[in-house]
Amino acid sequence: MARFKKKRFKPEKSDSEEKKDEIPETESTESTEVPESTEVPESTEVPEAATPENKPDPTEDPVDKSATKKLTDRLFWMRIAFASLGGVVATFIFDDIGDVEEKRWTSIGFMIMLFIVTAIIAKSWRIRIANKKKYVTTGIGSFVFMYLFFWITTHTIVNAGTNQSMIPGI
């Protein structure tokens, strides 16, 4: 298994120190490799917390992550509830529209308006999300499919007794 050494911070040398350390290049018969056991003194290390790359990010607080997770879960389930209720309501609201094509597009427009309402509600919760697309993308697929499922199912149940050709063979 490979061992990786931690890089140590070495302060830059001044020009006078560099000139002292310069050795003219000569060919030698001995190996010039530095043994692995050589360690840099501990006094030249910079503490990890002091480097700018290792500063803790305030958005990575575990408490904030759990609060954000709870709010995004709540947003997801709110969208599922709105989609379910919206599908059922769309069946009854748009039942008096005679043209099937107009009924379909009106219901899809209603679905889009419901989704925009859920996005506005989510914005009012002020969820601390790094990627702002998450407001829109959380639960969008489930929202669409649940809306369509409940809309089609309730429409089928409501109109089951009016059309004799709905169940073939009977």
N, C-alpha and C positions, 0 to 999 in steps of 0.2 A: 504494500500500500504506500502511495506516495506521501511524503511529508512536505508540507508547505510551511515555509518560514514566514513569520510576521515581519513586515518591513519596519525597520526602525528609522526614526527621524534622526538625521545627522545634520548638525548646523553647518552652514557653508563656511569654508575656510577663507581667510583673508588672503590677499595676494602675497604677502610676506611669508605666510605659513605654507602656501602652495609651492613657493620657490625652495623652501627648506626641504620639503618632502620629495622634490623631484629627484629622480635617480636616472642617470643616463642609461639608455637602453644598451644592454650587452647581452650577448648570447650566453646562456648558462646551461649547464648539463643537468641541474637539479630542477625538480618540479616547482613551479611557481604557484600552485594551487593553494588556497587557504583551506585549512582543515575545517570540517563542519562544526566542531566543538567550540570554535572561537565565537565568543559572544560579545555583543556591544554592551558597554557599561550601562546600567540602569539610569544613570543621571542624564543621558541624552534623549531619553524617551519623552514624548509629548503625551500627556494623558489623553485617552480616547475621547473623553467628553469635551475637551477643549477644541478639537478640530471642527471646522464648520460643517463638514459632511456628516458628522455624527450627532449634530444637535437634534434633540427630539422634536418631532413634528407635532404640533398641537392637535392636528386632525387624527392622529393615530392613538389617541388616548383610549384605553379599553372601555372606559365608562361611556365615552362619546360613541364608540363603535356599537355598543349594545343598545344605546338609545336610538341611534340611527337605524339599526337593524329592526328594532321594535316598530319604529315609525314607517319604515318601508314595508314591513309585514302588514301593518295596519292599512297602509295605502293599497296593497295588493288585495286584501280581503274586502276593503271598501269598494274597490272596483268590481270585484266579483258580485257583491250585493247589488250595486247599482246596475250591473249588466243583467242580473237575474230579474230584478224588479222592472227594469226598463224593457226587457223582452216581453214580459207579461203585459205591462201597461201599453206597449205599442200595439199589441193585438187588439185591445179594446178601443184605444184612441183612434186608430186609423182604420177601423172596421167599416165605417160608412163611406170610405173612398171606393168608388166603383171600379176604376181602372187598376188592374193588377200591377202594371208597371209603375204607375204613380204611387201606389201603396208601398211597393218595394223601395223606391228611392226616398220616399218620405220617411220610412222607418230607418233606413240607413243614415239619413241626415239626422234623425233623432238620436241614433246611436252615437254619432260623432259629437253632437251637442252634449250628450251625457258624459262622454269621455273628456271633453273640454272642461266641464263642470268639476269632474274629479281632479283634473290637473290644477285647477284654480284652488280647490280645497287643499291639495297637497302643498301648493306654494304657500298657503297661509299657515301651514304647520311649521314652516321654516326648518325642514330637515337639512342637517349639515351633510350634504353630499358633495364630494369632490367633482364628480362628473354630473353636470346639470341635465344631461340627457336621461339620467335615471328617473327624473320626475315623470317623463313621458313613457319610457320603455318598461317601467315596472308594471307587470301584469297586463300589457296591451294585448298579447295573444289570447290569454285567458278571458279577458274582457270581451273581445270580439266573438270568440267561440261560445261563451256562455250566453251572450246576448242573442246570437243567432239560434242557439239550441232552445232557449226558453221561448223565443218568438215563434219559431217553427212549431214547437211542441204545443204551446197554448193555441196557436192558430189551428192546428190539426184537431185538437180536442174540441174547440169551440165549433168548428165547422164539420165535425164528424157526422152529425145527424142530418145535415142538409144535403149532402151529396151521396147518392147511392153507389157511385163508381169508386168511392174511396177505398173500399175493401173488395178486392177482386174475388170472384168465385161465390159470393153470397147473393 
